[in-house]
Amino acid sequence: AKKMNFQLFVKQFDKMGYVNENKVSIEMAARELRYAWFGEIMQKNGLETLVTGHHADDNLETFIINLSRGTGIEGLKGMPAQTSVMARPLLPFTRVQIMAHAKAEKLAWREDSTNQERVYLRNKIRHEVVPKLKELHPTFLENFQMTQSYLADTTSMLADYLALLKSKLFLVDKDLVKIKVTELLKLNPRKSYLYALFNEYGFKAWDDIEDLLGGMSGKEVRSETHRLVKDREYLLLHKLKPIANTRFLIQASDTKIEKPINLVISEVDALSETAENILYLDKSTLKYPIVVRKWKKGDYFYPFGMTGKKKLSKYFKDEKIDVISKQKQWLLCTGDDDIIWVIGKRSDNRFKITGAPKELVKFTWIK
């Protein structure tokens, strides 16, 4: 580094402490620790690409490791030569080719002493399995590289087909995706298709997702990032967006709130424009603070234009509002939790304007 005027970074890790805390192998601990550290260096120094020295033999070892653990086509493809943040320029070359080049150019290198320790799975494969495979066929490594090239081509074709299939099956409505159950039931082999369609959203419980197709409305499966819910003839997919607070207060002095929704509050003298996202209330009937919250079991209101009260769950059902939309729905309520407005849908009869109020409060929901 000094000779070539490169900056050098050195760090030691408590691998065993990480192993005990995270219950992973020493190999995995070392990998996770160093790549996390590489990420820190890149971020601090504004570096876009991490270049590693992985070569063809490393790729073969990775292939065998993945094969021994059970894997799909992605695992059999081995290491990618290029990602958005990583490059492996030596991947096409074998260890023998790289060493021959280094000797011919009189380049000095150092061997990691742990490469000889056969307690690690990769090293056992490197020293015991791969040599036997090369004995069976002198061009085994070259044939393996050719096979991986075919696998990469196959994966690319599969990705194109899945993109086409998704464009037909996945009906996107803002941040919600609807997938018709009857179309998923036609797919065969079904579980493989379900894996290919939903794997990128973090789902792993494939039996549960298959059961979802014949399940009752409201049944769901969650990943760490997404939620898949059965709603009548559809599966609904959306990204999880947890909100820490479920009640948001509006004070008399507020003219606007931005959380959990954008709501503009203004005082007006008379009714003017009307729309689903606008509500007028008689200022004299309002007791602050008022509340914006999600709906809960047992909620009821007196729908404007109707007589009598109605459970909110029944209102949602009658309006054919899907499960995800129900759970996203916000309400404007009194401090005692009486519903004033199912925001963007229906106001409550108890708060309708009567007579000629002197002052009105206008609530405008900015979608």
Solvent accessible surface area in square Angstrom, and as a share of the most:
residue,aa,sasa,rsa
1,A,58,0.45
2,K,193,0.82
3,K,196,0.83
4,M,130,0.58
5,N,139,0.72
6,F,132,0.55
7,Q,134,0.60
8,L,128,0.64
9,F,80,0.33
10,V,119,0.68
11,K,103,0.44
12,Q,170,0.76
13,F,64,0.27
14,D,103,0.53
15,K,82,0.35
16,M,100,0.45
17,G,28,0.27
18,Y,56,0.21
19,V,22,0.13
20,N,95,0.49
21,E,141,0.63
22,N,66,0.34
23,K,169,0.71
24,V,42,0.24
25,S,62,0.40
26,I,59,0.30
27,E,59,0.26
28,M,78,0.35
29,A,0,0.00
30,A,25,0.19
31,R,110,0.40
32,E,62,0.28
33,L,32,0.16
34,R,95,0.35
35,Y,42,0.16
36,A,61,0.47
37,W,44,0.15
38,F,51,0.21
39,G,35,0.34
40,E,88,0.39
41,I,24,0.12
42,M,27,0.12
43,Q,157,0.70
44,K,167,0.71
45,N,68,0.35
46,G,64,0.61
47,L,90,0.45
48,E,147,0.66
49,T,65,0.38
50,L,32,0.16
51,V,93,0.53
52,T,22,0.13
53,G,50,0.49
54,H,41,0.18
55,H,23,0.10
56,A,1,0.01
57,D,4,0.02
58,D,17,0.09
59,N,12,0.06
60,L,1,0.01
61,E,2,0.01
62,T,20,0.12
63,F,37,0.15
64,I,24,0.12
65,I,14,0.07
66,N,37,0.19
67,L,101,0.50
68,S,80,0.51
69,R,159,0.58
70,G,59,0.57
71,T,58,0.34
72,G,42,0.41
73,I,51,0.26
74,E,102,0.46
75,G,15,0.14
76,L,40,0.20
77,K,57,0.24
78,G,15,0.14
79,M,26,0.12
80,P,67,0.42
81,A,57,0.44
82,Q,121,0.54
83,T,54,0.32
84,S,110,0.71
85,V,84,0.48
86,M,24,0.11
87,A,16,0.12
88,R,18,0.07
89,P,76,0.48
90,L,67,0.33
91,L,15,0.08
92,P,83,0.52
93,F,95,0.40
94,T,15,0.08
95,R,73,0.27
96,V,111,0.64
97,Q,97,0.43
98,I,46,0.23
99,M,66,0.29
100,A,57,0.44
101,H,107,0.48
102,A,11,0.08
103,K,130,0.55
104,A,77,0.60
105,E,101,0.45
106,K,182,0.77
107,L,96,0.48
108,A,107,0.83
109,W,112,0.39
110,R,230,0.84
111,E,111,0.50
112,D,78,0.40
113,S,88,0.57
114,T,55,0.32
115,N,45,0.23
116,Q,113,0.50
117,E,76,0.34
118,R,122,0.44
119,V,118,0.68
120,Y,49,0.19
121,L,64,0.32
122,R,65,0.24
123,N,8,0.04
124,K,90,0.38
125,I,8,0.04
126,R,35,0.13
127,H,45,0.20
128,E,84,0.37
129,V,60,0.35
130,V,9,0.05
131,P,55,0.34
132,K,125,0.53
133,L,41,0.21
134,K,68,0.29
135,E,130,0.58
136,L,143,0.71
137,H,88,0.39
138,P,120,0.76
139,T,62,0.36
140,F,54,0.23
141,L,11,0.05
142,E,92,0.41
143,N,54,0.28
144,F,15,0.06
145,Q,51,0.23
146,M,101,0.45
147,T,64,0.37
148,Q,16,0.07
149,S,59,0.38
150,Y,133,0.51
151,L,34,0.17
152,A,47,0.37
153,D,82,0.43
154,T,60,0.35
155,T,15,0.09
156,S,62,0.40
157,M,131,0.58
158,L,71,0.35
159,A,53,0.41
160,D,100,0.52
161,Y,96,0.37
162,L,26,0.13
163,A,63,0.49
164,L,98,0.49
165,L,19,0.10
166,K,36,0.15
167,S,80,0.52
168,K,138,0.59
169,L,16,0.08
170,F,18,0.07
171,L,89,0.44
172,V,108,0.62
173,D,78,0.40
174,K,178,0.76
175,D,76,0.40
176,L,11,0.05
177,V,23,0.13
178,K,57,0.24
179,I,0,0.00
180,K,81,0.34
181,V,9,0.05
182,T,69,0.40
183,E,62,0.28
184,L,0,0.00
185,L,75,0.37
186,K,144,0.61
187,L,24,0.12
188,N,128,0.66
189,P,84,0.53
190,R,79,0.29
191,K,87,0.37
192,S,66,0.42
193,Y,45,0.17
194,L,0,0.00
195,Y,97,0.37
196,A,30,0.23
197,L,0,0.00
198,F,0,0.00
199,N,64,0.33
200,E,124,0.55
201,Y,39,0.15
202,G,37,0.35
203,F,2,0.01
204,K,172,0.73
205,A,43,0.33
206,W,39,0.14
207,D,86,0.44
208,D,70,0.36
209,I,0,0.00
210,E,48,0.22
211,D,81,0.42
212,L,0,0.00
213,L,6,0.03
214,G,75,0.72
215,G,17,0.17
216,M,163,0.73
217,S,65,0.42
218,G,39,0.37
219,K,95,0.40
220,E,60,0.27
221,V,17,0.10
222,R,137,0.50
223,S,16,0.11
224,E,170,0.76
225,T,65,0.38
226,H,28,0.12
227,R,12,0.05
228,L,0,0.00
229,V,0,0.00
230,K,16,0.07
231,D,11,0.06
232,R,106,0.39
233,E,83,0.37
234,Y,42,0.16
235,L,0,0.00
236,L,0,0.00
237,L,3,0.01
238,H,24,0.11
239,K,116,0.49
240,L,43,0.22
241,K,136,0.58
242,P,126,0.79
243,I,83,0.42
244,A,114,0.88
245,N,78,0.40
246,T,83,0.48
247,R,94,0.34
248,F,32,0.13
249,L,97,0.48
250,I,0,0.00
251,Q,80,0.36
252,A,71,0.55
253,S,96,0.62
254,D,45,0.23
255,T,96,0.56
256,K,104,0.44
257,I,21,0.11
258,E,116,0.52
259,K,155,0.66
260,P,31,0.20
261,I,22,0.11
262,N,61,0.31
263,L,0,0.00
264,V,51,0.29
265,I,12,0.06
266,S,44,0.29
267,E,101,0.45
268,V,38,0.22
269,D,123,0.64
270,A,64,0.49
271,L,104,0.52
272,S,79,0.51
273,E,103,0.46
274,T,111,0.65
275,A,56,0.44
276,E,121,0.54
277,N,34,0.17
278,I,20,0.10
279,L,18,0.09
280,Y,20,0.08
281,L,3,0.01
282,D,24,0.12
283,K,70,0.30
284,S,99,0.64
285,T,78,0.45
286,L,20,0.10
287,K,171,0.72
288,Y,67,0.25
289,P,53,0.33
290,I,1,0.01
291,V,1,0.00
292,V,0,0.00
293,R,8,0.03
294,K,57,0.24
295,W,57,0.20
296,K,100,0.43
297,K,197,0.83
298,G,51,0.49
299,D,14,0.07
300,Y,86,0.33
301,F,0,0.00
302,Y,65,0.25
303,P,1,0.01
304,F,101,0.42
305,G,69,0.66
306,M,77,0.34
307,T,136,0.79
308,G,43,0.42
309,K,123,0.52
310,K,40,0.17
311,K,126,0.53
312,L,0,0.00
313,S,50,0.33
314,K,99,0.42
315,Y,8,0.03
316,F,0,0.00
317,K,134,0.57
318,D,64,0.33
319,E,87,0.39
320,K,163,0.69
321,I,20,0.10
322,D,22,0.12
323,V,15,0.08
324,I,1,0.00
325,S,39,0.25
326,K,43,0.18
327,Q,76,0.34
328,K,70,0.30
329,Q,13,0.06
330,W,24,0.09
331,L,0,0.00
332,L,0,0.00
333,C,0,0.00
334,T,26,0.15
335,G,42,0.41
336,D,128,0.66
337,D,40,0.21
338,D,57,0.29
339,I,2,0.01
340,I,0,0.00
341,W,6,0.02
342,V,0,0.00
343,I,4,0.02
344,G,8,0.08
345,K,85,0.36
346,R,67,0.24
347,S,23,0.15
348,D,1,0.01
349,N,36,0.19
350,R,97,0.36
351,F,40,0.17
352,K,108,0.46
353,I,50,0.25
354,T,93,0.54
355,G,79,0.76
356,A,98,0.76
357,P,32,0.20
358,K,188,0.80
359,E,79,0.35
360,L,4,0.02
361,V,3,0.02
362,K,26,0.11
363,F,0,0.00
364,T,25,0.14
365,W,60,0.21
366,I,82,0.42
367,K,156,0.66
